[in-house]
Amino acid sequence: MTGSEPLSRIRIVLSRPAHPGNIGAAARAMKTMGLARLYLVQPERFYDPETRARATGALDVLAQAVVCASLDEALEGSALSIAVSARSRVIAHPPLDARSAAAAAVACAVAQEVAFVFGNETAGLTNDEVMKCGRLAYIPANPDYSSLNLASAVQVIAYECRMELLGAARPGATPPALARHEDVENFFAHLERSLYASGFLHPDHPRHLLERVRRLFSRATLEEEEVRILRGMLSSWDPPREPGKKSGQK
């Protein structure tokens, strides 16, 4: 691991931010810790005077920010995505504290893309958004008042990533290549089709079971080769296709 290279593979994703000032403040928080890749999912307002005013010295981060139409688009190419939320979830991945999440992120970012996902200032992340991510992280704040400003939460995560990088400059085994977000999503879509085709699931059943299945595989942090094996297994179990029909596998 050399210099700040892993930080260049860590993106900060703000999903549905409502206040332009928070976008600017988040950009400034990122730059102070050496992060530069900002992704915005359906921002209400972006790059207005308040955004620029709050991004003192970090206008370059704003200038190269990527505006996305969906969270899937913002996560495309990432091998590890971490949802940051203060709320406990009944259906969710086992939570990591901010320091542990940063350690996992920097270890992965040695070779692959990583995303930290933050929700709307008022509503936070939806359960669907959390389940799109492979990990869930929280900032262990005062339990009597745990709500952090969006930019402050970004600052804490960015700081922990930088501290992990400074302490992780030691030799070690090359980590295995994790599957990209879109490959994992394609696997989940394939798995869902197979579960319905086999009769294990019925369209009238609630999606609660599917969420638990997603949680199970997300906890495993699937590698590229593992996804290929799983999809090969599903393909071998899928019902035979009618002549002329294409496979559902992407």
Secondary structure, DSSP 4 states (H G I P E B T S, - for coil): --TTGGGGGEEEEEES---HHHHHHHHHHHHHTT--EEEEES-SS-SSHHHHHHTTT-HHHHHT-EEESSHHHHHTT-SEEEEE-SS--SSSPPEEEHHHHHHHHHHHHTTS-EEEEE-BTTTB--HHHHHHSSEEEE----TTS----HHHHHHHHHHHHHHHHHH--S--PPPPPBPPHHHHHHHHHHHHHHHHHHTSS-TTS-THHHHHHHHHHHHT--BHHHHHHHHHHHHHHSPPPPTTPPPS--
